[in-house]
Amino acid sequence: MKYVILHAEGMSDHPRQELAGKTPLQAASTPHLDRLAEQSELGLLTVALDNGRHGSGLTGTSILGYEPKKYYQGPGPLEAASLGVTVGEHDVVYRCTMVTLKAEGPSGGKAGTPDIKKLGPHIVMDDATAGLITSEEARELIDAVNEQLGSEMIQFFPGAGHRHLMVWVNGKPRAVCVDPQSLVGRPIGDSLPAGDGADILRKLMEASLMILRDHPVNDERREAGHKPANCLWLWGEGRAIPRPSLSERFGVSGVVVSSGDVQRGLGLLSGLQVVEPDRLTNHRTHASVALDEIKSKDFAYVHIELPDQVVYDPDVKAKVRAIEEVDTEFVGPFLSGMKTLGPYRLVTVSDPGSVHQGNMAQAHWPYAYQDRTAKPSGSGRRFTEVDAKAMTTAPRDATKFVVRLFAKGS
């Protein structure tokens, strides 16, 4: 028996006016996902958000059977595990996101924009990805910051794109920080770090302003018409919390197939092997690699996500097209390949990813579950938020579903 979790991140969404009140999943043509929905048990999985920690990694933590309130503090520690950053049990890891801030008021800085010398209510979050800065550009910037601000207590580590890490040795874990994506277009004054240790975090963020503002990389970006990465935004904090491995809990060997640092780190902390991301060059190779890995393992957590430039694109029709591409290029070949592997159980779940979820205590994401005991949802059902909600079964706790997945017999 093979056991598979297919996590499609970034697809679920809310109804959009631009799509005549439909969600992107409803508006997209997804014949493979829809056939999966017809042949599977369809419903909603509940993911708890009441620990105040959202962000990428929350859904994965839940569907692997780990209670988020205990095991999920934020994406920082998961990314550290993926990047091979050694973290002590009392160290606090922060996601260190490169952002573009802008000041309200008269112009006076470079390219006619006001200079920013201090963080406060007059500063607006212009772009939470620094214009989707490249990893090569970002590495130069994070190295410059670490050279000037790094110490025995504080260290900065390069990641990918706009996402990087800061480790605070023996740091204070109770500061309240905010996902910068939730602040786009808004003043940041009320959303700067607060609570125990916040004074140090604010000083580091303000110091990064001075280092990044005049860096040659940002000069080149401005000249090319790109947004500068003019501040490091600290959030996603947490400690690396030991957890029982999935092999200890369920007696299965397993692998994570994902290009995302958060999911790869989650897999490593859960005792799973990980596939090197450079093997996953496109959707079809992602499906092929996943199928090859499943052949030699009991379990696979297969994670595929929409790219940042689509998730954060104001043109929601671009997201619809990206969902259709995933359905054609990944889901179709993957499901066809699964049929050749003998008996299997497959749970497919989609969530919005790291897009801000507001102040909800919990969220419900659509799932489809296939095994011999699951009752198919029936003809005409689609893999959408609306169809999943229309099913008569009550939403199921995501953290408990893995017990059903690995149950002996049946």
DAMOLIN-V299781 format. One record per helix or strand. SS is the DSSP state (@ for helix, = for strand). FROM is the first residue (numbers start at 1). TO is the last residue. If there is no record, write none. Layout:
# DAMOLIN-V299781
ss/from/to
SS/FROM/TO
SS/FROM/TO
This chain:
# DAMOLIN-V299781
ss/from/to
=/2/9
=/16/16
@/17/19
=/22/22
@/24/27
@/31/39
=/41/48
@/58/63
@/68/71
@/75/83
=/92/103
@/110/112
=/123/127
@/135/149
=/154/160
=/163/168
=/176/176
@/180/183
=/184/184
=/187/187
@/189/191
=/194/194
@/198/213
@/216/223
=/231/238
@/246/250
=/254/257
@/261/269
=/273/274
@/277/279
@/283/296
=/299/305
@/308/311
@/316/338
=/344/351
=/362/370
@/385/390
=/396/397
@/398/405
